[in-house]
Amino acid sequence: MACVGKDKQGNILFIHCRSPYSVHTFIDILLAAPLDIYNMMYLEGGAEASLYMNHNGFKIGQMGSYETGFIQDDNQRSFWKMPNIIGITKK
């Protein structure tokens, strides 16, 4: 699952979880975490949900996996072609 949100201090949160939680369970996990979430938007779930970041030498790439009735295992190890991308650059 991929989400973007904001905490009560105004920080933007990019959140990715590979584990196959239901949306309701995932929300409960996030609300119990010390993230001070103010609001959040669901972006994608299952094998298509991805997160890639490359900034100042920090690089992370995570892709989704399990999806009921589609890919029912944890063997997904490559990114899908992405029709929707959120890109951020410094002004």
C-alpha positions as CSV (number, residue, x, y, z in Angstrom):
1,M,0.0,0.0,0.0
2,A,1.3,3.5,-0.8
3,C,0.0,6.6,0.9
4,V,0.9,10.3,1.2
5,G,0.0,12.3,4.3
6,K,0.8,15.2,6.5
7,D,1.6,15.3,10.3
8,K,0.4,17.9,12.7
9,Q,3.7,19.8,12.4
10,G,3.2,20.2,8.6
11,N,5.7,17.5,7.5
12,I,4.8,15.5,4.4
13,L,4.8,11.7,4.9
14,F,5.4,9.2,2.1
15,I,4.3,5.8,3.5
16,H,4.7,2.4,1.9
17,C,3.9,-1.0,3.3
18,R,4.6,-4.3,1.4
19,S,2.6,-6.5,3.9
20,P,-0.9,-7.4,2.8
21,Y,-2.9,-5.6,5.4
22,S,-6.5,-4.6,4.9
23,V,-6.9,-0.8,4.5
24,H,-8.7,-0.6,7.9
25,T,-5.9,-2.6,9.7
26,F,-3.3,-0.4,8.1
27,I,-5.0,2.7,9.2
28,D,-5.2,1.4,12.8
29,I,-1.4,0.6,12.6
30,L,-0.6,4.1,11.4
31,L,-2.8,5.8,14.0
32,A,-1.2,3.8,16.8
33,A,2.3,4.8,15.6
34,P,4.0,8.0,17.0
35,L,3.5,9.8,13.6
36,D,1.0,12.5,14.7
37,I,-0.8,12.1,11.4
38,Y,-3.2,14.9,10.6
39,N,-4.5,13.6,7.2
40,M,-3.6,10.9,4.7
41,M,-4.6,9.8,1.2
42,Y,-4.5,6.3,-0.1
43,L,-2.6,6.2,-3.4
44,E,-2.4,2.5,-4.5
45,G,-2.3,-1.0,-3.2
46,G,-1.1,-4.4,-4.1
47,A,1.7,-5.2,-6.6
48,E,1.3,-1.8,-8.3
49,A,2.0,0.2,-5.1
50,S,5.6,1.5,-5.2
51,L,7.9,4.0,-3.5
52,Y,11.2,5.3,-5.0
53,M,13.2,8.1,-3.5
54,N,16.7,9.3,-4.4
55,H,17.8,12.4,-2.5
56,N,21.3,13.6,-1.3
57,G,22.8,10.1,-1.4
58,F,19.8,8.4,0.2
59,K,18.1,6.0,-2.1
60,I,15.1,3.7,-1.4
61,G,13.0,1.6,-3.7
62,Q,10.1,-0.5,-2.5
63,M,7.4,-2.2,-4.5
64,G,4.2,-3.8,-3.6
65,S,3.5,-7.5,-3.6
66,Y,0.4,-9.5,-2.6
67,E,-2.9,-8.7,-4.1
68,T,-6.0,-10.8,-3.6
69,G,-7.2,-12.5,-6.8
70,F,-4.2,-11.2,-8.8
71,I,-0.8,-11.9,-7.3
72,Q,-1.4,-14.0,-4.2
73,D,2.3,-14.5,-3.1
74,D,5.3,-12.4,-2.0
75,N,7.5,-13.0,-5.1
76,Q,7.1,-9.5,-6.8
77,R,10.6,-8.1,-6.9
78,S,10.5,-5.5,-9.7
79,F,8.7,-2.2,-10.3
80,W,5.7,-2.1,-12.6
81,K,5.5,0.5,-15.3
82,M,3.9,3.4,-13.5
83,P,1.2,5.5,-15.1
84,N,1.0,7.8,-12.0
85,I,4.1,9.5,-10.6
86,I,4.4,12.2,-7.9
87,G,7.7,14.0,-8.6
88,I,9.2,16.7,-6.4
89,T,12.0,19.1,-7.2
90,K,13.4,22.1,-5.3
91,K,12.4,25.5,-6.5
